[in-house]
């Protein structure tokens, strides 16, 4: 796994981003940089503005102040043509799927291809079938409508659609929320294999501690309208910031940490055999 | 690695058995090259060399197309060698092969069901119409039972939602109902004016406007406006609640959705619609009066004097008496269609449309039945 250190290679660069809804300030000054081909996670308590941050990255919302560059393109004052070109270079998996209810799963996945390429219909269906199996869904799901799917299947179908145009950048909003542990573990491996296969940059918002420990290369902790710290989970776990500790203290957090890092060997040395 | 400015995918014959690939083999970069590849033919025997050194980018779509080409050539008995692919692209090609092998073990995806024939469609829609009528009857019965239960235990009556619905569906509708009815009064008087003037029977405009507005037009235009305005809102609200599982939540908490959602709407509309009809009566007649004065020189006093003689109190009561029936039709159909929503946003739209179409249809049918009944009863 290579993570280039120079920030010139940043896929996403946010600089002093401020967001305000009326009097309510969500972000005071957010600075963060996501490097190419890394799995980057944003965590933070409820109401800390994680989703707003994501919406600002994907051109669904404008920050009140500050600059955002995604894939080298400045998002403020972006014109329609540039926005369209940029939108084809990323894929977004929404928390509740965001699948179109009037289309079958296969049509949902094929929609970006149908809309933006000259490929033939049969070819699009074949590619959509492949994406479907890549996301871990069986071929029998293809002809079903989103309303017939379970929550986990809906997320996978949404992921398959996000991958339709082979994006360079993938956004995942709560990829494991509402999934059973087995499916959630499946998402862990899926996210990693996608990065390895395509060299994708993945930005995700999650509360899932296992996912953070197992998959994320770097994690940004959002609290009090700022990015408190950025680093690997291991680095963050050493920091004594009261706004960060909740993610590492507590039985669930320790359990996830222990699973990710087996206790050091010298500890085992004095244990009776 | 800008996929957008990269040259398009192309394939070029370098030797009798050799092809050179170049450009962006991506979903957007390939254009219609897939068709070209399908037309590609080679000599029956030997080895085909595919040189991919100049391929700038390869994505899933490109890998799939390339894989299909190679598979086709192999089934024709040719050996295919793909060389010069960069490592990330090579991984993608491996992934395609792997996917193919996994799929081989599984049954082919089910093809979509064949579209039904004309006879089957007619049968199905007839059956679903019958089924719906039956379900609506059931819903009406359930609502009636809930209503009786509420009347028996008035403490269970939910007054706040009733008041809220009266304001929403009644009071807030005053401007639009008033305006439509006023315009209708003008139209009726205007259309009648020419005919009446020919016979010098100008004063009879009061009969015309009074009877037609009070008996028919005011109740009908009010009911139709409210069906479009509130019936659709009922269906959309309940339909969305159905989609977001709010109705199920209500049931599990032990609140009967009929009592909380349906009865207040029915009761509120049964109160509001007759009142709106009275309002429509007044403004309809006012519209007619203004037209009578400007077109037929019938003064306001003359008009009202003639109207009080020509229009009996029965006509007035008959008109208002129809309103509660229309109110029940509109609210029950709206709620019923809302409850029949299943699935997603699409279904909410469909059921809302149905609620408006059906309630207007049923209101007019009911009006026709009233006309027959009243003429038999000589009212």
HADDOCK unambig.tbl for C-alpha pairs under 7 A between the chains (distance, minus, plus):
assign (segid A and resid 101 and name CA) (segid B and resid 344 and name CA) 5.87 0.50 0.50
assign (segid A and resid 101 and name CA) (segid B and resid 345 and name CA) 6.74 0.50 0.50
assign (segid A and resid 101 and name CA) (segid B and resid 346 and name CA) 6.48 0.50 0.50
assign (segid A and resid 102 and name CA) (segid B and resid 346 and name CA) 6.19 0.50 0.50
assign (segid A and resid 116 and name CA) (segid B and resid 28 and name CA) 6.99 0.50 0.50
assign (segid A and resid 117 and name CA) (segid B and resid 27 and name CA) 6.17 0.50 0.50
assign (segid A and resid 117 and name CA) (segid B and resid 28 and name CA) 4.94 0.50 0.50
assign (segid A and resid 117 and name CA) (segid B and resid 31 and name CA) 6.80 0.50 0.50
assign (segid A and resid 118 and name CA) (segid B and resid 31 and name CA) 4.95 0.50 0.50
assign (segid A and resid 118 and name CA) (segid B and resid 32 and name CA) 6.10 0.50 0.50
assign (segid A and resid 119 and name CA) (segid B and resid 31 and name CA) 6.18 0.50 0.50
assign (segid A and resid 119 and name CA) (segid B and resid 32 and name CA) 6.10 0.50 0.50
assign (segid A and resid 127 and name CA) (segid B and resid 61 and name CA) 6.27 0.50 0.50
assign (segid A and resid 139 and name CA) (segid B and resid 109 and name CA) 5.26 0.50 0.50
assign (segid A and resid 140 and name CA) (segid B and resid 109 and name CA) 5.90 0.50 0.50
assign (segid A and resid 140 and name CA) (segid B and resid 110 and name CA) 6.60 0.50 0.50
assign (segid A and resid 147 and name CA) (segid B and resid 343 and name CA) 5.09 0.50 0.50
assign (segid A and resid 147 and name CA) (segid B and resid 344 and name CA) 6.47 0.50 0.50
assign (segid A and resid 165 and name CA) (segid B and resid 27 and name CA) 6.65 0.50 0.50
assign (segid A and resid 166 and name CA) (segid B and resid 59 and name CA) 6.34 0.50 0.50
assign (segid A and resid 166 and name CA) (segid B and resid 60 and name CA) 6.62 0.50 0.50
assign (segid A and resid 197 and name CA) (segid B and resid 91 and name CA) 6.63 0.50 0.50
assign (segid A and resid 197 and name CA) (segid B and resid 92 and name CA) 6.55 0.50 0.50
